[in-house]
Amino acid sequence: MHTRPIPGPSRRPRPSRSLLLPLLRPPRMVRAGGALLAAAGLFVSACSQGGSTTATAQAGLAALPRSTPAALTSYYTQKLAWRECGVPGFECATMKVPRDYARPDSGTVGLALARKKATDQGKRLGSLLVNPGGPGGSAVGYLQQYAGTGYPAEIRARYDLVAVDPRGVAGSEPVKCLSGPQMDAYTQTDITPDSQQERNALVDAYKRFAEGCGRQSPALLRHVSTVEAARDMDVLRAALGERKLTYVGASYGTFLGATYAGLFPNRVGRMVLDGAMDPALSARKLNEDQTAGFEGAFESFVKDCLRQTNCPLGVPGTSPEKAGQKLKAFFGKLDASPLPTGDSGGRKLGEALAMTGVIAAMYDQTAWPQLREALTSAMRSGDGAGLLLLSDTYYERGANGQYSNLMFANAAVNCLDLPPAFSTPQEVRDALPAFEKESPVFGKGLAWASLNCAYWPVQATGRPHRIEAKGSAPIVVVGTTRDPATPYAWARSLASQLSGGRLLTYDGDGHTAYGRGSTCVDSAIDAYLLRGTLPSQGKRCS
């Protein structure tokens, strides 16, 4: 699950070069220097699971015993020391969890927490845990920069909003892999290799990334799975004094929430899974589905672009296929002759960075004007600055040349959760026709991006599996019909797997649905969180 904090009122996932892309809600768009700038979102890809399209999912995720093991009592009964943490209205704390649940005394991990207390304590319903996706997205950052002020006023009045950065992420003993300059080199590596030399260079880049993670985070790297993060959430539930866990998870956060429900079905409160992932699919199938999703989003972007003046991909009446051919040809030119960007470090816009920038904007249609301007500057004026900015935002690269740990954590979780989609370059080459059929524009790059876990220093512990969560309270699963990162079919599948699943459909574009402009979606989710009223069977919103 590769989702991808997402500051801003919108939340979207972005792609990552681990398995596929990180899965997060889209970030809000803010004005910067006169141009639209995505303020920290995550182009998140769904976690890939399993090694082949036909891999059979394991039977359902087994629930853990209801009683707390004696060896975990000290963790479940710990008292949280909340304190001010520099953001007005928010409190922070650190929670200890066992690094290895099989050996609780072998070491601990400190998890970063944040809380915004309910504004109407007299009508408080309890704690609401939020997660924006990833894996690798900072839930604490998401709470402080969006949810704590951007969630509906009545939700903020009735619930203490709480966030925990999952183990290995942001403030929770973050996984580290590469330095800023090393990441610059990594993100510029050609991901559409045309020769043996270029294929070797890509494999070497994946190996250096994996070796860096293994060298800098050796102990934690074996213990950042989604199952372990879900168990941490139950420790947090107890530490907060809650009998049940009330939760809103987006993108990869849906896999995290569904995993919690599978492990602790009797402790599920009101749970919303928005932009759902399907845990039963193989890695290759997930990546192929996502590749098709981004092609569909690109076609929607093209239709919008052609309605504007001076679209760089064609004139009114141009087919999405022709527009895609034009963009693909442009990527090919960049492969041979990168464009200047004005970057202080001398980075130029090559094919890899340009493709990342385009894909990043597919998460949210509010980014389309920014992408149109960036493509116009690059294709007509030879200025790559706009697409580089989109790519840097996706990778969470700061102006100082340093990167957040989003991509490191994304790979660490994904490569532990599921076996790699491909194990050798030849397997990727054999799969290229299928990927390019799903997306003539992005298929080749996304297929090669699925190779990186083949060289991971830690063997995967997870496998594709169904999650039924028998005995849980009802769980609302939200799917967007033209979601590029978590295709709608995944939401339908997860809702059907969960014994208490209830599907809410948003007929629209973009990644995730709650808080993105649909009064129908927002009112249905708010009614469930506030009053326990489920959306009607088959409810569709637009």
N, C-alpha and C positions, 0 to 999 in steps of 0.2 A: 504494500500500500504505500503509494508514494505520493503520497499527498503529498504533501505543505502543507508568527503572530500575524495577524493581518490587521495592521492598523487601518482604520478607516471603516466607513459604513458599509462598504461592500467587502465581500470576502471571496477570494477565489483561489484555487489550487494552481500549481504550476508544474511543469514537467521537470524532472530532474534527470541527471545522467546516471542515476542509479536505477536499476530495473528500468523504469521509464521516467516518470515525472513525479515530483512530490505532489501530494494532494492536499490542497488547502482552499479555504474560501478566498475569493478574490479580494484584493485590497482596494481601498477607496482611491479615487482619482482626485488629486489636488493640483492646484495651479502652481507652477514653479517656473519663474523666468518667462512667463507668458505662454508656456506650453503645458499641455496636460502631462502630469507625471504620476505614475502608479506608485503610491506610497506604501511600499512594503507588502506585497501580496505574495502568495505562493502559487506558482504554477505547479500544481500538484498532480502527480499521476497516481493512479491507483496502484496499490502494491500488486506485484505480479506474484503469482503463486504457481508452483508446480513447474515441471520441465517440458510439458508438451501440450498441444491443443487437446489431446484426448485423455489427458491424465484424469483419473477418476478421483473425485473428492472422497476423503475419508468420511466415515459416518459422523454424526453430530458431535460437536465439542462437548465433552463430558463435564457436568457440573461438579464443583468441589464439595466436600462435606459441609454441612451447615454449621457445624461447631468449629470454633477457631482452635487450631492446634496449640497446645501449651507453649511450644517453642516460639509462637508468634504473639503471645499475649502482651509482651512488653511493647511491641509495635502498635498493637490495636488499642492499647490503653494510654498511649503517650498523650501528654498535654501540649497543645500548640501554643507557642509564645508569640502572639501577634504584636506587631510593632509598626510604627510609621515607616514608610520606605521611600519618601521623596516625591510621591505622586499624591496630591491632595485628594482626600476622600477614600484612599485605599490603604489597606493594611497588608503586611507581608509576614511570612513565617517560613520556617524550614521544618520539614518532616523527615524522619528517618525511616527507611525501609531496608529490609535485608537485600544485599546484592544478589544472593542466591537463595531462593525460597526453599530449595532442597536442603540447604545448609545455613539456616538462619543466623548461626553464630560465626560465620566465616567472614563477615564484613558488612558494612552498611553503605547506603547511598543517601545523600542528602538531597531532598527534592524541594525546589522553590515553589512557594504558594503565594497567592494574592487573593484578597477578598474585598468586596465592596458591600457593606452592610445594607440590608433593606431599608429604604427610606421611611417606611411605615412599619415600625417594629411591632406595633399593636396588632397588625394584621399579617404578620410574617408567616409564610407557609413553610419555610425551611431554607436549605441551601440548594442552589442550582449550580452544578458544575458545567463549565463550558470548555470545549476544545475545538480549535479551528482547522485541524488537519495536519497534513505533512506526509509521512512522519517527519518531524523536525521543526514544525511550527511552534513558536512559543505561545502557550496558552496564557501565560502571565501577561505577555505583551499584548495579546489580543484582548484580554479583559481590560487592561489599563488604557489601551488606545482606541478601543471600539465598544465592546459589549457593555462596559461599566457606565457608559454615557449614551450609547447608541441603541441599546435594547429598549423596547417599549417601556414607557414610564410606569405602567402598572406592573410589569414584570419586575422592574427595579424596585418598586415599592414593596412588593410582597416576598421577594426572595433576596437572601444574601447571595450575591454572585461570586463564585469561587473558581479559581483556576490553579492547575498544577502543571508545571513544565514536566513532561514525561522524562524518565531517566535517560541521560545522555543528551538532553536537549536544553539549549539556552542556559538557564540558571541552575539546572539540575545535573551538575557534574558533566558538562558537555563533552561529547566525543570530539576529538581533534584529529586532523589528518594532514592537511597541507598548509603551508604559509601562503600569504597573499600572492606573492610572485609565482609560486608553484600553482596556485589555483588559476591565475591568469593564463598560464601556459596550458593547463588542463582544459579550461573552457574554450580555448582557441584550437584545440586539436580537431583535425578533420574527421567528422563523423559520417562522411559519405566516401570512404576510401575507394580509389579507382585502381590501385596497384598493390602489389605485395608489400612494397615499401611503406605505403600509407596504411595498410592493414596492420603491419608490424608496429608502426608508430602509435596507432590507436590502442592496440593491445598493451604496449608498453605504458601508455598513459593510464590505462585501467589498473595495471599492476602497480605502478608507482602510487596511485591513489590508495589502493588496498593496503599496500605495505606501509604507507604513512599512517593509516588508521591503526593497523596492528602494532606499530611501533609506539605510537603516542597514547593509545588507549587500550592496552592489552587486557587488563582485568575486566573492564566494563564491557568490552566488545562482545563478550559471550552472554551478557545479561541485559540486553536492551530490547528484548522481544515484546510484541504486543501483548502476549499473555502475561508477562511480568508487569508491564505497565497497567494492565487491567487489574491485576492483583493489588498494585499500589493504590489504585482508585478505591478499592474496598477498605484498605487501611485508612485512607483519607475520610471515607464515609464515617467510619467508626470514630476517628479523631474529631470529627465535626459534631458528633453526637447524634447522627441521623440513623434511623432504622432502615430507611430506603435511600437509594441513590436517585436523585432527579438530575437529568443530564440532557444537554444539547450538544451534539457532535456533528461537525461538518466534514465532508470529504473523507480523508483517512480517519477522521474522528468517528465516522460511522462504524468502521471496522473495529476501532477501539471500544466503542460503546456496545456493539453487538457481541464482542468477545467477553466483555464484562457480564452481559446478560446471559451468555452461555455458561459462564463459570459460576455466577451467583444469581440464578433466576429468581429466587425468593427474595432478593434484596433490590430488585428493580422497582423504582418508583415511576414517575412520569418521564419517559425517555423519548427524545426526538432525534432521528438520524437523517440528516439532510445532505443530499448528494451522495447516495449510498453506494458502497462497494459490495461486490459479490464474493464472499470468502470461498465459494466452492469452485471457482474457475482456476484453471492452470495459468501459469505466468504468461505463456505465449498467447493464450486466448485473451487474457486481460489486456495484454499489450496490443494485440490486433484490434480488439474492440476500441481501445482508446485511440489508436491510429485512425480508425474510421471516424471516430467522434471528432477529432481535430480537423479532418477533411470536411466533415459536415459543417463545422463552425466556420471554416475558411470560406465555404460556399455562401454561407449567410453573410459573412463580411463582404465578400465580393458583390453580392446583390446590393448591399447598403452602399458600398463604395461607388458603384456605377450610377447610383442616384445622385451623387454629389458632383460638383464641378471638378474637372481636372483629376479624375481618378487615375492613378499611375498604372493601373492594370488593364485599362481598356476604356471603351466608350459605351454609352447606353446600347444595349443589345448584345454586348460581348457575353459569351457563355462562360460560366464558371470554369469549364474545362480549358478554354483558351486563356482565361486569366491565370489559371494555375500553371499552364505551360509558360506563360510570360514570367511568372515569379520563379519558377524552377530554372528557367534560362538565366535569370538574374543571379540566382544562387550559384549557378555554374560559373558565371563571370567572376563572382567574388572568390570562388575557389582558386581561380588562376591569378586574379588581380584584386586583392583587398583594397577597400576604400579608406582614405584618411578620415579620422574622426575628431581630431583636435585634442585627443586624450593626452594628458600631461606625461603619461608613461610611454607614449608612442604606440599604443595599441591601435591596430587597424581593424576594420570590419571585414572579416572573412565569412565564409559560408556558415560555419558553426555558430558564431555569435548572431549572425543575421537570422538564421532559422530559429534560434532560441527566442530572439526578440519578437518574431512574428507569432510563434506559438504562444508566448506569454500573453499576448493581447487577445488570444482566442478565448480566454477564460471569462471575459466580461465585455459585453458590447459597449460599455461606456469607455473602453480603451480603444475602440475602433477609430475615432477621429485622430487620436495620437498616432496610431499605427499608419493611418492613411498619410498623415503629414511626414512621418518618418520614411515611409516608402517613397513618397514623392521626392524628398530631399536626396535620398540615396540613389534612386533610379534616374532622376532627371538632372540632379546637380552634383552628383558624385560626393555627397556629404553623408557619411555613415554615422554621425553623432546620434541621431534620433533612435536608430535601431540598436546602437550600443547601449543607450540609456535604458531601453526596454529590457535588454538582456541583463544588464547589471542589476536592475530592479528584481528581475526574476531570481538571479543568483544571490541576492542580498549582498552585493558588493558595495562597500562604503566609499565615500569620496577619498578616503585615505588609502584605498587599495586593499583594505582588509575585508574579509568575508565573515558573515555570521556562520554559525555551525549548522545551518539548515541542511546543506547538501551532505555534510559529513554524517549527521544523524539520520538523514533520509536513507543513505546507503546502508548504514549500520543496522537499522531496523529492518529494512526491506530484505537485505541479504541474509539476515538471521531468520526472518519469518518464513521465507519460501526458498526453495531451490531455484537456481538461476533459470531464466527462460531459455538460454542457450549456454552451452558449455565450451564451444569451440567456434572460431571464426567460420569454419566450413558450415556449421549448422546455421549461422546467420546467412551466409551466401545462399544456402538451399532455401531459406525462408523468404528471401527478398521478393520473389514474384508475388507471394501472398500479401506481404506488407504493402508493396507498391500498388497492388490491386485495390487495397483499402484506401490508400492515399498516394496518388501519383506525385504529390508535392512533398509530403513529409515522410512517406513510408520507408525509404532507404535509411534516412537518418535515425528514425525511431527504432528500426530493426537493429541497427548497430549499437544504439544506446542501450539495448536490452542485454548486452554482453557483459557489462561490468561486474556483475556478481560472480561470474565464472572464476574470478581470481581472488575472491574474498578469503582472508586468512582464517575465518571461522566457519565451520560447517553449519548449514541451515538446520534449525531445530523444528521448524513448522512445515506443514503440508496443506494443500487445499482441503477444506472441510466445510461441511454444512453447519450452520448454527441454528438450532431450533429453540433453545431457551425454554423448554417445557416448564410450565408453571409460573412464568413471569407475568407481570402486569402487562397490559397492552403497550405496544411500542409503535410510534408513528414513524413510518419510513417515507421520506420525501424524495421524489424523483422529478427531474426536469427533462422534458422530452428531447431537447437539443443540447444537452449538457455534453461538452466535448471531453471532459476529464473523467467523469463517472457516468457513462451512458445510461440512459433511462432503463434499459433492460436489466441492469444490475439492481436497480431499486425494486423492480418488479420481482426479481428472483429473491432478494433478501426478504422482502415482505412476505413472500410465500413460504420461505424456510422458517421464519420465526413463528412459533405457535401463536403468539399474540400480535403478529404484525398487522398493521393497518396502513395501506398505501395512500398517500396524498400526492396527486400528480399536478405539476406545474407545466402548462403548455407554453414553452418559451425558450429563449436562448440563454447561454451563460451557465456558469457552474454554481450550483446550490440555488436555493429559492428564498429562504427565510430572510427578511429584512432587505430584499432587493427590489421592492417596488410593487409587489402584488398584494393588495389589501386582502384579497381572498385567502392567499397562503398565510399571511401574517395573522389574520383574525382566527383562522382555524388552529394554528399552532398556539396562539395565545390562549384560546379557549381551553385547549387541552392542558397547558401548563398551569393555568389559573384555576380551572374548575374541573379538570379531568374529563371534559367533554371530547369524545373522539370525533374526528372527521367522519362524515357519512361514508359508507362503503362506496368505492369507486369515485370519490370526490375529485373533480378536476378544476383547476384554476387557470386563469390566464392573466 
